[in-house]
């Protein structure tokens, strides 16, 4: 979706702001008062994925959610900054420019990887991280070579995102994609993902992220990661298997992994009351002891 597109009807639109830099043109949502808490969505998502968390968490924190570069209503400023390292740097730069000082970062899926990269070193070094179905595994073998190459080709061809938006953004296809995550969403969730998936800019941004993504430097740093980390998993997650978080937690000196029960990859949208309670418990504990 274009940075200047009308936000009417978007969840928590009244909390939205548009920031013309640094690096990218950002869409952010800020709600509540208290210590800063940063929320980072996953690949293909947007601030809408936190629609059930923001108001609840805003009772104790100033909650800051943003659309990652090229996603939702955030527009890429530079097309070569969609990889993990660059994205983490640019989000950290935005935090500094806005004088945001996150006491903790919550990341879903690929957003958890961004959070861990941001807190490994730099100004946010050692800040607590909570991950929901964290995408911290890497493709192996031939898939690890071909998948990024395919995404790169698709992102580079101007007509591919448009074709994908027309195909993927149908009601039936969105239902199949959500079902494939292992989650069960309500009609609003389906409608919001359909809006995203039918937008050429969003599809292009997601493809660029997939094409430039490289987890190996972060995975190599996990044994030395300074943050306290809590990783929550859904037992029905068919996008990122729970074992990925279990193995990642075992690699970090101050991390643990715990199950959310029979939920899928979009657990925080699927069972918000349960996930909100677990988030508040984890964040309260982590920020008190960090």
C-alpha positions in Angstrom: 0.0 0.0 0.0 1.3 3.4 -0.8 2.5 5.6 2.1 -0.1 8.3 1.2 -3.0 5.9 0.9 -6.1 6.6 3.0 -6.1 4.7 6.3 -9.9 4.8 6.7 -11.1 1.6 8.2 -7.7 0.4 9.1 -7.4 -0.9 12.7 -6.4 1.9 15.2 -6.1 4.4 12.3 -6.6 7.2 14.8 -3.2 6.2 16.4 -1.4 6.4 13.0 1.3 8.8 11.9 3.3 9.0 8.7 7.0 9.8 9.0 8.9 10.8 5.9 12.2 9.2 7.0 14.8 8.4 7.9 15.6 6.1 5.0 12.0 5.0 4.3 8.6 6.6 4.5 7.1 5.0 7.6 3.6 4.3 8.9 3.6 4.0 12.7 1.0 3.7 15.4 1.6 4.9 19.0 -0.8 4.3 21.8 -0.7 4.6 25.6 1.7 6.0 28.2 4.6 4.5 30.1 7.8 2.8 29.1 8.2 2.4 25.4 7.3 -1.0 23.9 8.1 -1.8 20.3 6.0 -4.3 18.3 7.4 -5.7 15.0 5.2 -7.8 12.7 6.4 -10.6 10.4 6.9 -10.9 6.6 3.8 -10.1 4.7 2.1 -8.5 7.8 1.6 -5.0 9.0 0.5 -3.1 12.2 -3.0 -4.7 11.7 -1.6 -7.9 13.2 -1.3 -6.2 16.6 -4.9 -4.9 16.5 -5.8 -7.1 19.5 -2.7 -6.3 21.5 -2.2 -2.5 21.3 -5.1 -1.3 23.5 -4.4 -3.9 26.2 -0.7 -3.3 26.3 -1.2 0.4 26.2 -2.5 0.2 29.8 1.1 -0.3 31.0 3.4 0.9 28.1 3.6 3.4 25.3 3.1 0.9 22.6 4.8 1.6 19.2 3.9 -0.5 16.2 5.2 0.1 12.7 4.9 -1.3 9.2 8.3 -2.7 8.2 9.8 -1.2 5.1 7.8 -2.1 2.0 5.0 -3.5 4.1 1.5 -2.2 4.7 1.6 1.6 4.4 5.4 2.0 4.8 7.2 2.7 1.5 10.8 1.6 0.7 13.2 4.5 0.3 16.0 2.2 -0.9 15.3 -1.1 -2.5 18.4 -2.8 -1.3 17.5 -2.4 2.4 15.0 -5.1 2.9 17.4 -7.7 4.4 17.6 -8.5 8.1 20.8 -6.4 8.8 19.6 -3.3 7.0 16.1 -3.5 8.2 17.2 -3.8 11.9 19.6 -0.8 11.4 16.8 1.3 9.8 14.3 0.5 12.5 16.9 1.4 15.1 17.6 4.6 13.3 13.9 5.5 13.3 13.7 4.8 17.0 16.6 7.2 17.7 15.2 9.9 15.4 11.9 9.7 17.2 13.5 9.5 20.6 11.8 6.1 21.2 13.6 4.1 23.9 12.1 0.6 23.9 12.2 -1.1 27.3 11.5 -4.3 25.4 10.7 -5.4 21.8 8.0 -8.0 20.8 8.4 -9.6 17.4 6.2 -12.0 15.5 7.8 -14.4 13.1 10.5 -12.5 11.0 9.9 -9.5 13.3 11.5 -11.5 16.1 14.6 -11.9 14.1 14.7 -8.1 13.5 14.2 -7.6 17.3 17.1 -9.9 18.1 19.4 -8.2 15.5 18.5 -4.8 17.0 19.3 -5.9 20.5 22.6 -7.7 19.9 24.6 -4.5 19.8 24.2 -0.7 19.3 22.0 1.6 21.3 19.4 -1.1 22.1 21.9 -3.7 23.1 20.6 -6.1 25.7 16.9 -5.0 25.7 14.6 -7.8 26.4 12.9 -9.6 23.5 9.7 -11.6 23.3 9.2 -13.6 20.2 5.9 -15.1 18.9 6.5 -18.1 16.6 9.9 -16.6 15.8 11.3 -17.2 12.3 14.8 -18.1 13.4 15.5 -21.2 11.3 17.1 -21.2 7.8 16.4 -23.2 4.7 18.8 -25.9 4.1 20.2 -27.6 1.0 18.9 -26.7 -2.5 15.9 -24.9 -1.1 18.2 -22.5 0.7 19.8 -21.5 -2.6 16.7 -21.5 -4.8 14.1 -19.8 -2.6 15.9 -16.4 -2.3 16.8 -16.5 -6.0 13.2 -17.1 -7.0 12.0 -14.3 -4.7 14.7 -12.0 -6.2 13.6 -12.7 -9.7 10.0 -12.1 -8.9 10.7 -8.9 -7.0 12.7 -7.6 -10.0 10.1 -8.2 -12.6 7.7 -5.3 -12.5 4.6 -7.3 -13.6 5.1 -10.2 -11.1 3.9 -8.4 -7.9 0.8 -7.2 -9.9 0.0 -10.6 -11.1 0.5 -12.1 -7.6 -1.7 -9.4 -6.1 -4.5 -10.3 -8.4 -4.1 -14.0 -7.8 -3.4 -14.1 -4.1 -5.8 -11.4 -3.1 -8.9 -13.4 -3.8 -11.2 -14.4 -0.9 -10.6 -18.2 -1.6 -6.8 -17.9 -1.8 -6.6 -15.8 1.4 -8.6 -18.5 3.2 -6.2 -21.2 1.9 -3.2 -19.2 2.9 -4.4 -18.5 6.4 -5.5 -22.1 6.9 -2.0 -23.1 5.8 -0.5 -21.2 8.8 -2.4 -23.5 11.2 -4.4 -20.6 12.6 -8.2 -19.9 12.5 -9.0 -16.2 12.1 -12.3 -14.4 12.1 -13.9 -12.5 9.1 -12.1 -9.3 10.0 -8.7 -11.0 9.9 -9.4 -12.5 6.5 -10.6 -9.1 5.2 -7.5 -7.3 6.4 -5.1 -9.9 4.9 -7.0 -9.8 1.7 -6.5 -6.0 1.5 -2.7 -6.4 2.0 -2.4 -9.3 -0.4 -4.2 -7.5 -3.2 -1.9 -4.5 -3.0 1.0 -4.6 -5.5 3.3 -2.4 -3.3 2.9 -4.7 -0.3 3.5 -7.8 -2.4 6.6 -6.3 -3.9 8.0 -5.3 -0.5 7.4 -8.8 0.9 9.2 -10.4 -2.1 12.1 -8.0 -1.6 12.3 -8.9 2.0 12.3 -12.7 1.2 14.9 -12.2 -1.5 17.4 -10.3 0.7 16.8 -12.2 3.9 19.8 -13.9 5.5 19.6 -15.4 9.0 23.0 -16.9 9.2 24.9 -13.9 10.7 22.2 -13.6 13.4 22.2 -17.4 14.1 26.0 -17.2 14.5 25.6 -14.5 17.1 22.9 -16.2 19.2 25.4 -17.9 21.6 26.6 -14.4 22.5 23.3 -12.6 22.6 23.1 -10.4 25.7 19.3 -10.1 26.0 16.8 -11.9 28.1 14.6 -13.6 25.5 11.2 -15.4 25.8 10.0 -17.3 22.7 6.4 -18.5 22.5 5.2 -21.0 20.0 1.9 -22.4 18.8 1.7 -26.2 18.6 -0.2 -26.0 15.3 2.2 -23.6 13.6 2.9 -25.1 10.2 4.8 -22.0 9.0 7.6 -22.0 11.6 7.6 -25.3 13.5 7.9 -24.9 17.3 11.2 -26.8 17.3 12.8 -23.8 15.6 12.2 -21.6 18.8 13.2 -24.5 21.1 16.5 -24.9 19.3 17.1 -21.1 19.1 16.5 -20.7 22.8 19.0 -23.5 23.6 21.6 -21.5 21.7 21.2 -18.3 23.7 22.5 -17.9 27.3 19.4 -16.1 28.7 16.5 -17.5 26.6 13.6 -19.9 27.1 10.9 -21.3 24.9 7.3 -22.0 26.0 4.2 -23.2 24.2 0.9 -21.3 23.8 -1.0 -24.5 23.2 -2.9 -25.5 20.2 -2.5 -22.3 18.2 -1.1 -21.6 14.8 1.4 -19.2 13.3 -0.9 -16.2 13.8 -1.5 -17.1 17.5 -1.8 -13.4 18.7 -4.6 -12.8 16.2 -6.2 -16.1 16.8 -6.4 -16.1 20.6 -5.7 -12.6 21.7 -6.8 -12.9 25.3 -4.6 -15.8 26.0 -1.6 -14.3 24.2 -2.1 -10.9 25.8 -1.9 -12.5 29.2 1.3 -14.3 28.4 2.8 -11.2 26.9 2.0 -9.1 29.9 3.4 -11.7 32.2 6.6 -12.1 30.2 7.2 -8.4 29.6 6.6 -7.5 33.3 9.1 -10.2 34.4 11.7 -9.3 31.8 11.6 -5.5 32.3 11.8 -5.8 36.0 14.9 -8.0 36.0 16.8 -6.6 32.9 
